[in-house]
Amino acid sequence: MSFVRTKTFGIAAAVMLTVSASQAFAASLDEIKAKGTMIVATEDSYKPFEYVENGKPMGLDHELLALLRKETPFKIDQQIIPWTGLLAGVATGKYDVALTAAVITPERVQSLAFTMPIADATQYYVVRADESRIKSVADLAGRTVGVQSGGASYAALADLEPTLAKTNGKLGKVVQYTSLPEAYQDLANGRLDYVINGVVNLVSLTKDQPKRFRMGEAVGAPTYAAWAVAKGNDSLLAYLDAFMAKVRASGELYALQEKWLGRAFKDMPATASK
């Protein structure tokens, strides 16, 4: 049995548990209005979407949050936390919204509902700038890869594995990380051969550090990133979608994409699907 399939079984079991938990504890829009506070969780190290620099929250999602605060009749309590536990915290009702660029995956839609996408999130690979052995996806066969534990880069392995098999290649050793900056450091130090992450993140990485890293090709199918609420929390999802539709129509979302992501994604679908 392959690495990906073995791990997917565990993910599916965990998802079944979080679905029932989310239905029991997720706060509806009316409940949020009644208590006067919505709790949102954002990641602490996910440049250029969400990160902290010199003690100040930065990134696309933080600026979108500032726009959302102007719209809501209730207070928004933001909690900046590590990636691990963020989505599970929303699925179980600890947080009302995952206000993060969460990539929409088949596993995640079983316990979460996603807003209109905020960015393209197709997964690509990145290598060291001086890497001469890897020129295409086929060259990834048998090599050591770094991915984020429970993240979209890990999910992309399910697409990469059969792609490599077409040329008689196999997935190499997979190393999972809590934070992708740790994986980039190991890549630079030679402990990894390549790292998988979303197109936006890798464009930012290679732009900031062109002498250390070089971006490769897509390793997965086209995907998108969006905010998330617990599955079944339709009223809150509709409220957030109305906000997203407004900032799309006004052009504010696209201006922020240009600022933080380097380009505007005006051809994104209007609904989240996977």
C-alpha positions, 0 to 999 in steps of 0.5 A, a space after each residue: 500500500 502506498 504512503 499516500 493511501 495509508 495516510 489518507 485512511 487516517 485522515 478520513 477517520 479523523 474527518 468523520 469525528 470532526 464532522 459530528 463535532 462541528 455540527 454540535 458546537 459551531 456557532 451560527 450567525 445568529 448566535 454570533 450576533 447574540 453574543 456579540 463576538 466572532 472568533 477567527 483564527 489566522 496562521 502565524 507563519 504563512 507568507 504572504 497570506 498571514 505572518 508576523 513581522 516585528 510584532 505586527 500582523 502582515 499579509 493579504 488575510 490581515 488586510 481582508 480582516 480589516 475590511 471585514 471589521 468595517 462591515 460586521 455589527 459584532 466584534 471580531 476576536 482574532 487569534 493568531 496561532 500555529 497551523 496545527 490545530 487551526 482547521 480542526 479548531 474550526 471544525 469542532 467550534 473552538 473558532 468560528 472562522 479559519 481566516 486563513 488561505 486554506 487550500 480546498 481539498 477533498 478531505 477538508 470539505 468533509 468537515 469544513 465549508 469554504 467561502 469564495 476563493 481568495 487566491 489560486 493555490 495550485 501546488 508546485 515544487 521548489 528546489 535549491 537554485 543550484 539544483 541541476 538534477 531536477 528539471 521536471 516533475 519526472 525528475 522528482 522520482 525517488 527524491 526526498 520531499 518536504 510537505 506541511 503535515 495535514 496541509 495541501 502540499 501533503 494532499 498534493 502527493 496523491 496527484 504526484 504519485 500516479 504522475 510519477 508512475 506514468 514514467 515508472 517513477 515512485 514517490 521518495 521519502 516524505 518528511 512532514 513539517 509543522 511549518 513550511 519555513 522549516 522545510 525551506 531551511 532543510 531544503 537549503 541545507 541539503 536535507 531535502 531535494 524539494 518542497 511542495 507548496 502553493 504557487 503564491 507562496 513559492 512565487 513569494 519565496 523565490 522572489 525574496 530569495 532567488 539565489 537560494 531557491 528556484 520554482 519548478 512545475 505544478 505537481 497537482 491539479 488546479 486548486 484554490 484557497 479560501 476561508 472556512 467555517 464548520 460544515 453545515 454552518 450555512 448562515 455564517 458561510 453566506 454572510 462571509 460569501 456576501 462580503 467576498 462578493 462585495 470586495 470582488 465587485 469593488 475591486 478591493 480583493 484584486 488590489 490586495 492580491 496585486 499588493 501581496 501576491 504579485 498578481 490578481 486572480 480575476 478568473 477564480 470561480 465564484 463558489 468553492 468546490 473540490 
